[in-house]
Amino acid sequence: MLGWFKKKFSKTEQDIPVAEPVSEDLIPELKPELKPKEAAPQETTLQETPPKAEPGERGSSPSAIGSMFQRLSTRLAKTKESLVYRIDTLFLGKKEIDADLFDELEEILITADLGVTITMEILDDARKQVKRDALSDPTQLKAVLKEKLRSYVMESDKPAELVMPQSGPFVIMVVGVNGVGKTTTIGKITNKFKNSGQSVLLVAADTFRAAAVAQLKIWGERNDAEVVSQREGADPSAVAFDAIDRAVAKDYDVVIVDTAGRLHTQVNLMEELKKIKRVIGKRLSGAPHEIMLVLDATTGQNAVSQAKLFNEAVGITGLALTKLDGTAKGGIVANICRELAIPIRFIGIGEQIDDLRDFDPDEFIDALFGEESYQQQPS
């Protein structure tokens, strides 16, 4: 996902101090000399930087790639047990596809949180193939299910890779409700950018909780990234504005804005998000370039509801789906892709800093349906 990034702005001779909170109405008149130059509409799609090779080597070794795939497959164990393992058990010894098999399969798919709509689409398509004698063997049905799910997770017509602007800092505004792992996800994304050689400025725009600012500063220290913050209760939009000023002046490559975790049903808080987005856009034309929603996979169908409402409010451009290793309902990935057509950028499969994986639809489905032996986890 992350690769090279050309810097277009020149550095100033002196650092610009963080400004005091300002009124949104005054923003267009502030610091006109720092307004970004018009840039050509060209964009650069970033590809993930492979691990640094030793002298004489090129790229990642096949064993390293295999190890990464195995790790993903292992972390999806709970979903594999609730979906693939149960499907295998259902088909075991079956010689034909009948109504009873479809009834049991329906329960399995819904339990894995694929959702009623997707489940019905899959089963209706399978029934049609059975009627025209295109499908008769239960083992063939598993292959049909796999490819159908693959088509769902590739539903979005937008690329999963982040697309950087040709010039100026790349601004990511991160949103989500409390408890989804938003700030932790920001820390892990920062690590990805830093590993690819890009400078990152973190913005503590969650000014309602001192703990949120402290947590972001911890991630800043871990990643050797500067954090812009103000006093508790400060205007989040002003904090974001000040940070963009600093990022332009100091030639930062990436700015990641952490917003307050909020209930998607609280109108006043959603309006605050809209204001932050407007203020960022007034300070830097075209920004924020990415509005990323962090979702907790363990919440199942509620994650879809959250995504729809956040999308209506601020226009979500990408998703990060966390805690996939802790749920048996990994089918929510297909559900989200099918319902929203918003690209999933990252999936979280563990607590370690490198457990935030770039989302690859083919890799995800292949890992989910891999032929590894299944071991029942203790309940």
C-alpha positions as CSV (number, residue, x, y, z in Angstrom):
1,M,0.0,0.0,0.0
2,L,2.8,2.4,0.9
3,G,5.5,3.5,-1.4
4,W,7.5,6.5,-2.6
5,F,6.1,10.0,-2.3
6,K,7.6,13.1,-4.0
7,K,7.8,16.2,-1.9
8,K,6.8,19.4,-3.7
9,F,6.8,22.1,-1.0
10,S,10.1,23.5,0.2
11,K,10.9,23.7,3.8
12,T,10.8,27.0,5.6
13,E,13.9,28.2,7.5
14,Q,12.0,28.4,10.8
15,D,9.4,26.2,12.4
16,I,6.0,27.8,12.7
17,P,4.5,27.6,16.2
18,V,1.1,26.1,16.8
19,A,-1.6,28.8,16.5
20,E,-4.2,29.6,19.0
21,P,-7.8,28.3,18.4
22,V,-9.6,30.3,15.7
23,S,-13.1,30.9,14.5
24,E,-14.1,29.0,11.4
25,D,-15.3,32.3,9.9
26,L,-11.8,33.7,10.1
27,I,-10.0,30.8,8.5
28,P,-9.9,31.9,4.9
29,E,-8.1,35.1,5.8
30,L,-5.4,33.5,7.9
31,K,-1.8,33.2,6.7
32,P,-2.5,33.6,3.0
33,E,1.2,33.3,2.3
34,L,1.0,29.6,3.2
35,K,-1.8,28.7,0.9
36,P,-0.8,25.8,-1.2
37,K,0.0,26.3,-4.8
38,E,-2.3,24.9,-7.4
39,A,-1.2,21.4,-8.3
40,A,-1.9,19.3,-11.4
41,P,-4.6,16.8,-10.9
42,Q,-2.2,13.9,-11.2
43,E,-2.2,11.4,-8.5
44,T,0.2,8.6,-7.5
45,T,-1.1,5.3,-6.3
46,L,1.1,3.8,-3.6
47,Q,2.1,0.2,-3.4
48,E,3.2,-1.5,-0.3
49,T,6.9,-1.3,0.3
50,P,8.3,-4.8,0.8
51,P,10.7,-5.6,3.7
52,K,14.2,-4.3,3.0
53,A,16.3,-6.9,1.3
54,E,19.7,-7.9,2.4
55,P,22.6,-7.1,0.1
56,G,22.4,-9.2,-3.0
57,E,18.6,-10.0,-2.4
58,R,15.6,-8.5,-4.2
59,G,12.3,-8.0,-2.4
60,S,10.6,-10.5,-0.1
61,S,11.5,-14.1,-0.1
62,P,8.8,-16.7,-1.0
63,S,9.1,-18.1,2.6
64,A,8.4,-14.6,4.0
65,I,5.3,-14.2,1.8
66,G,4.2,-17.7,2.8
67,S,4.6,-16.9,6.4
68,M,2.6,-13.7,6.1
69,F,-0.2,-15.6,4.4
70,Q,-0.1,-18.4,7.1
71,R,-0.3,-15.7,9.8
72,L,-3.5,-14.3,8.2
73,S,-5.0,-17.7,7.8
74,T,-4.3,-18.5,11.5
75,R,-5.7,-15.2,12.7
76,L,-9.0,-15.9,10.8
77,A,-9.4,-19.2,12.7
78,K,-12.6,-18.3,14.5
79,T,-14.4,-17.3,11.3
80,K,-13.0,-20.4,9.5
81,E,-14.4,-22.6,12.2
82,S,-17.8,-20.9,12.1
83,L,-18.0,-20.9,8.3
84,V,-15.7,-23.1,6.4
85,Y,-15.3,-25.8,8.9
86,R,-19.0,-26.1,9.4
87,I,-19.6,-26.1,5.7
88,D,-17.0,-29.0,5.3
89,T,-18.8,-30.9,8.1
90,L,-22.2,-30.3,6.5
91,F,-21.0,-31.6,3.1
92,L,-19.1,-34.6,4.6
93,G,-20.7,-37.8,3.3
94,K,-23.3,-35.9,1.3
95,K,-23.8,-37.3,-2.2
96,E,-26.4,-34.8,-3.4
97,I,-27.6,-31.3,-2.9
98,D,-31.1,-31.3,-1.4
99,A,-33.5,-28.9,0.4
100,D,-32.2,-30.0,3.9
101,L,-28.7,-29.1,2.9
102,F,-29.8,-25.7,1.8
103,D,-31.6,-25.1,5.0
104,E,-28.6,-25.9,7.1
105,L,-26.3,-23.9,4.8
106,E,-28.5,-20.9,5.3
107,E,-28.1,-21.0,9.0
108,I,-24.3,-21.3,8.7
109,L,-24.0,-18.3,6.4
110,I,-26.2,-16.1,8.5
111,T,-24.4,-17.1,11.7
112,A,-21.1,-16.0,10.1
113,D,-22.7,-12.6,9.7
114,L,-22.9,-12.6,5.9
115,G,-26.3,-11.0,6.3
116,V,-29.8,-12.1,5.0
117,T,-29.4,-10.3,1.7
118,I,-26.1,-12.0,0.7
119,T,-27.2,-15.3,2.1
120,M,-30.4,-15.3,0.0
121,E,-28.5,-14.2,-3.1
122,I,-25.9,-17.0,-2.7
123,L,-28.5,-19.7,-2.1
124,D,-30.9,-18.5,-4.9
125,D,-28.0,-18.6,-7.3
126,A,-27.0,-22.1,-6.2
127,R,-30.6,-23.4,-6.5
128,K,-30.8,-22.1,-10.0
129,Q,-27.6,-23.9,-10.9
130,V,-28.9,-27.1,-9.4
131,K,-32.2,-26.9,-11.4
132,R,-30.3,-26.6,-14.7
133,D,-28.0,-29.5,-13.7
134,A,-25.0,-27.2,-13.6
135,L,-24.4,-28.1,-9.9
136,S,-24.9,-31.5,-8.3
137,D,-21.9,-32.3,-6.1
138,P,-21.7,-30.6,-2.6
139,T,-18.0,-30.2,-3.1
140,Q,-18.7,-28.1,-6.2
141,L,-21.1,-26.0,-4.1
142,K,-18.3,-25.1,-1.8
143,A,-16.3,-23.8,-4.7
144,V,-19.3,-21.7,-5.8
145,L,-19.6,-20.2,-2.4
146,K,-16.0,-19.3,-2.3
147,E,-16.1,-17.5,-5.7
148,K,-19.4,-15.8,-4.8
149,L,-17.8,-14.4,-1.6
150,R,-14.8,-13.3,-3.6
151,S,-17.0,-11.3,-5.9
152,Y,-18.6,-9.6,-2.9
153,V,-15.4,-8.5,-1.3
154,M,-14.3,-7.1,-4.7
155,E,-17.6,-5.2,-5.0
156,S,-16.1,-1.7,-4.7
157,D,-15.0,-0.2,-8.1
158,K,-12.4,1.9,-6.2
159,P,-8.9,0.7,-5.6
160,A,-8.0,-0.5,-2.1
161,E,-4.7,1.4,-2.2
162,L,-4.5,4.9,-0.8
163,V,-3.9,7.5,-3.5
164,M,-1.6,10.4,-2.6
165,P,-1.8,13.9,-4.1
166,Q,0.9,15.0,-6.4
167,S,2.0,17.8,-4.0
168,G,1.5,18.8,-0.4
169,P,0.8,16.7,2.6
170,F,-1.6,13.8,2.3
171,V,-4.3,14.4,4.9
172,I,-6.2,11.4,6.5
173,M,-9.1,12.2,8.8
174,V,-10.0,9.2,10.9
175,V,-13.4,8.7,12.4
176,G,-15.4,6.1,14.3
177,V,-17.3,5.3,17.5
178,N,-15.8,4.7,20.9
179,G,-14.0,1.4,21.5
180,V,-13.4,0.4,17.9
181,G,-9.6,0.8,18.2
182,K,-9.4,4.0,16.3
183,T,-6.3,5.5,17.9
184,T,-4.5,2.2,17.9
185,T,-5.2,1.8,14.2
186,I,-3.8,5.3,13.6
187,G,-0.6,4.3,15.4
188,K,-0.3,1.2,13.2
189,I,-0.9,3.1,10.0
190,T,1.7,5.6,11.1
191,N,4.2,2.8,11.5
192,K,3.4,1.7,7.9
193,F,4.1,5.2,6.5
194,K,7.3,5.6,8.6
195,N,8.6,2.2,7.4
196,S,8.2,3.4,3.8
197,G,10.3,6.5,4.5
198,Q,7.6,9.2,4.9
199,S,7.3,11.8,7.6
200,V,4.0,11.8,9.6
201,L,2.4,14.4,11.7
202,L,-0.3,13.2,14.1
203,V,-3.1,15.5,15.2
204,A,-4.9,15.1,18.5
205,A,-8.3,16.5,17.5
206,D,-10.1,14.4,20.1
207,T,-9.9,17.2,22.7
208,F,-12.8,16.0,24.8
209,R,-10.7,13.3,26.6
210,A,-7.2,13.9,28.0
211,A,-6.7,10.1,27.8
212,A,-7.2,10.2,24.0
213,V,-4.5,12.8,23.6
214,A,-2.2,10.9,25.9
215,Q,-2.7,7.7,24.0
216,L,-1.9,9.3,20.6
217,K,1.2,10.8,22.1
218,I,2.3,7.3,23.2
219,W,1.9,6.1,19.6
220,G,3.8,9.2,18.4
221,E,6.7,8.3,20.7
222,R,6.7,4.7,19.5
223,N,6.8,5.8,15.8
224,D,9.0,8.8,16.3
225,A,6.2,11.0,15.0
226,E,5.4,14.6,16.1
227,V,1.9,15.1,17.7
228,V,0.1,18.4,17.5
229,S,-2.3,18.9,20.5
230,Q,-3.8,21.7,22.5
231,R,-5.5,21.9,25.9
232,E,-8.4,19.7,26.8
233,G,-11.7,21.1,25.5
234,A,-10.1,23.1,22.7
235,D,-11.9,23.5,19.4
236,P,-11.0,20.3,17.4
237,S,-11.3,22.2,14.1
238,A,-8.7,24.8,15.3
239,V,-6.4,22.0,16.3
240,A,-6.7,20.5,12.8
241,F,-6.2,23.9,11.1
242,D,-3.0,24.6,13.1
243,A,-1.7,21.1,12.3
244,I,-2.2,21.6,8.5
245,D,-0.3,25.0,8.9
246,R,2.6,23.2,10.5
247,A,2.6,20.3,8.0
248,V,2.8,22.6,5.0
249,A,5.5,24.8,6.6
250,K,7.6,21.8,7.7
251,D,7.0,19.8,4.5
252,Y,5.4,16.8,6.2
253,D,4.4,14.0,3.8
254,V,1.4,12.7,5.8
255,V,-1.1,14.2,8.3
256,I,-3.3,11.9,10.3
257,V,-6.1,13.6,12.2
258,D,-7.6,11.6,15.2
259,T,-11.2,12.7,15.9
260,A,-13.3,12.1,19.0
261,G,-14.9,8.7,19.2
262,R,-18.6,9.4,19.0
263,L,-22.0,7.7,18.7
264,H,-23.1,7.8,15.1
265,T,-26.6,8.6,16.3
266,Q,-25.6,11.9,18.0
267,V,-26.4,14.7,15.6
268,N,-24.4,17.4,17.3
269,L,-21.3,15.3,17.4
270,M,-21.6,14.4,13.7
271,E,-21.9,18.1,13.0
272,E,-18.6,18.6,14.7
273,L,-17.0,16.1,12.3
274,K,-18.5,18.0,9.4
275,K,-16.9,21.2,10.7
276,I,-13.5,19.6,11.1
277,K,-13.7,18.4,7.5
278,R,-14.7,21.9,6.2
279,V,-11.9,23.6,8.1
280,I,-9.3,21.2,6.8
281,G,-10.5,21.8,3.3
282,K,-10.4,25.6,3.7
283,R,-6.8,25.4,4.9
284,L,-5.6,23.0,2.2
285,S,-7.5,22.6,-1.1
286,G,-8.6,19.0,-1.7
287,A,-8.1,17.9,1.9
288,P,-8.8,15.7,3.7
289,H,-7.8,13.3,0.9
290,E,-9.0,10.3,2.9
291,I,-11.8,10.0,5.4
292,M,-11.2,6.7,7.0
293,L,-13.8,5.0,9.2
294,V,-12.6,2.4,11.7
295,L,-15.1,-0.4,12.4
296,D,-15.0,-3.2,14.9
297,A,-15.7,-6.5,13.2
298,T,-17.0,-8.0,16.4
299,T,-20.1,-5.7,16.3
300,G,-21.4,-7.5,13.2
301,Q,-24.4,-5.9,11.5
302,N,-24.1,-2.8,13.7
303,A,-20.9,-2.0,11.8
304,V,-22.8,-1.7,8.6
305,S,-25.3,0.8,10.2
306,Q,-22.4,2.9,11.6
307,A,-20.8,3.0,8.1
308,K,-24.0,4.1,6.4
309,L,-24.5,7.0,8.8
310,F,-20.9,8.2,8.9
311,N,-20.9,8.1,5.1
312,E,-24.0,10.2,4.9
313,A,-22.4,12.8,7.3
314,V,-18.9,13.2,6.0
315,G,-18.5,10.9,3.0
316,I,-16.3,7.9,3.9
317,T,-13.6,7.1,1.3
318,G,-12.1,4.0,3.0
319,L,-12.5,1.5,5.9
320,A,-10.3,-0.1,8.5
321,L,-11.9,-3.2,9.9
322,T,-10.4,-4.2,13.3
323,K,-10.5,-7.3,15.6
324,L,-11.1,-9.8,12.8
325,D,-9.0,-12.3,14.8
326,G,-11.4,-12.0,17.8
327,T,-14.7,-12.8,16.0
328,A,-16.4,-15.8,14.4
329,K,-18.4,-13.4,12.2
330,G,-15.7,-12.5,9.7
331,G,-18.4,-12.8,7.0
332,I,-19.1,-9.1,7.9
333,V,-16.3,-8.3,5.5
334,A,-18.3,-9.5,2.5
335,N,-21.4,-7.9,3.9
336,I,-19.8,-4.5,4.3
337,C,-18.3,-4.6,0.8
338,R,-21.6,-5.7,-0.7
339,E,-23.7,-3.1,1.1
340,L,-21.4,-0.1,0.9
341,A,-19.1,-0.4,-2.0
342,I,-16.5,1.5,0.0
343,P,-13.0,0.0,-0.2
344,I,-11.6,-1.7,2.8
345,R,-8.0,-0.3,3.2
346,F,-6.9,-2.3,6.3
347,I,-7.9,-5.3,8.4
348,G,-6.7,-5.8,12.0
349,I,-5.8,-9.4,12.9
350,G,-4.0,-8.9,16.2
351,E,-2.5,-6.6,18.8
352,Q,1.0,-6.3,17.4
353,I,2.0,-3.2,15.5
354,D,2.3,-5.1,12.3
355,D,-1.0,-6.9,12.7
356,L,-2.8,-4.2,10.6
357,R,-2.8,-5.8,7.2
358,D,-3.4,-4.1,3.8
359,F,-6.6,-5.6,2.6
360,D,-6.3,-7.9,-0.4
361,P,-9.6,-9.5,-1.4
362,D,-8.0,-12.6,-3.0
363,E,-5.6,-13.1,-0.1
364,F,-8.5,-12.8,2.4
365,I,-10.7,-15.3,0.6
366,D,-7.9,-17.8,0.0
367,A,-6.8,-17.6,3.6
368,L,-10.4,-18.1,4.8
369,F,-10.9,-21.1,2.6
370,G,-7.4,-22.5,2.9
371,E,-6.9,-26.3,3.3
372,E,-5.1,-26.1,6.6
373,S,-6.3,-28.5,9.3
374,Y,-8.8,-27.0,11.7
375,Q,-8.4,-27.2,15.4
376,Q,-11.4,-26.6,17.6
377,Q,-10.8,-23.8,20.0
378,P,-11.9,-24.2,23.6
379,S,-15.2,-22.4,24.3
